[in-house]
């Protein structure tokens, strides 16, 4: 899948901002058909970071969220600022 089809947009809620600070994680809305490996590759290509792990969740509204934990060499807060989330 094309990285732009996989990652739809970043999500920033109150709980997501706490994850950025405490757990080095970012939250993205992703394509329903994308699997964890697709999300990992897409985030690494689009944002030039190294991803440590990905957890996904299908929401009650029919969307899909991906919780992306970055490698310790990269800071989620730096990427969030670059994306205009913080």
C-alpha positions in Angstrom: 0.0 0.0 0.0 1.0 3.6 -0.6 2.1 5.3 2.6 -0.3 8.2 1.9 -3.2 5.6 1.7 -2.2 3.9 5.0 -1.8 7.0 7.3 -4.8 9.2 6.9 -4.0 11.9 9.6 -2.5 12.3 13.1 -4.9 12.4 16.0 -4.3 14.7 19.0 -6.5 14.3 22.0 -5.8 14.9 25.7 -4.9 11.2 26.2 -2.8 11.2 23.0 -0.8 14.3 24.2 0.0 12.4 27.5 1.2 9.4 25.4 3.5 11.7 23.4 5.1 13.0 26.7 5.2 9.8 28.8 5.4 6.9 26.4 7.0 8.4 23.2 3.9 7.4 21.2 1.9 9.1 18.5 -1.7 8.3 17.4 -2.8 8.2 13.8 -6.0 7.5 12.0 -5.2 4.8 9.5 -6.9 2.9 6.7 -9.1 0.0 7.8 -7.3 -2.4 5.5 -3.8 -1.5 6.7 -2.0 -4.0 9.0 0.6 -3.2 11.6 3.5 -3.7 9.2 1.9 -1.4 6.7 1.6 1.3 9.4 5.2 0.9 10.5 6.6 1.2 7.0 4.3 4.2 6.2 5.3 6.2 9.3 9.0 5.4 8.8 8.8 6.6 5.2 6.6 9.6 5.7 8.2 11.1 8.8 11.8 9.7 8.6 11.7 8.1 12.0 12.3 4.6 13.3 9.3 2.8 14.8 9.7 0.4 17.7 6.1 -1.0 17.8 2.6 -0.5 16.5 -0.8 -1.3 18.2 -4.0 -0.9 16.3 -7.6 -0.5 17.4 -10.8 -0.5 15.5 -13.1 2.3 16.9 -16.8 2.0 17.6 -17.4 4.5 14.8 -15.8 2.2 12.3 -12.5 3.9 12.0 -9.0 2.5 12.8 -6.4 4.0 15.1 -2.7 3.2 15.3 -0.6 3.8 18.4 2.9 4.1 17.1 5.8 3.9 19.6 9.0 5.5 18.3 12.5 4.2 18.8 14.3 5.8 21.8 16.6 7.7 19.4 13.6 9.7 18.1 11.3 11.9 20.2 7.5 11.8 19.6 7.3 15.4 20.9 9.7 16.6 18.2 7.6 14.9 15.5 4.4 16.3 17.0 5.8 19.8 16.9 6.8 19.2 13.3 3.3 18.1 12.4 1.8 21.1 14.2 0.1 19.0 16.9 1.8 20.6 19.9 
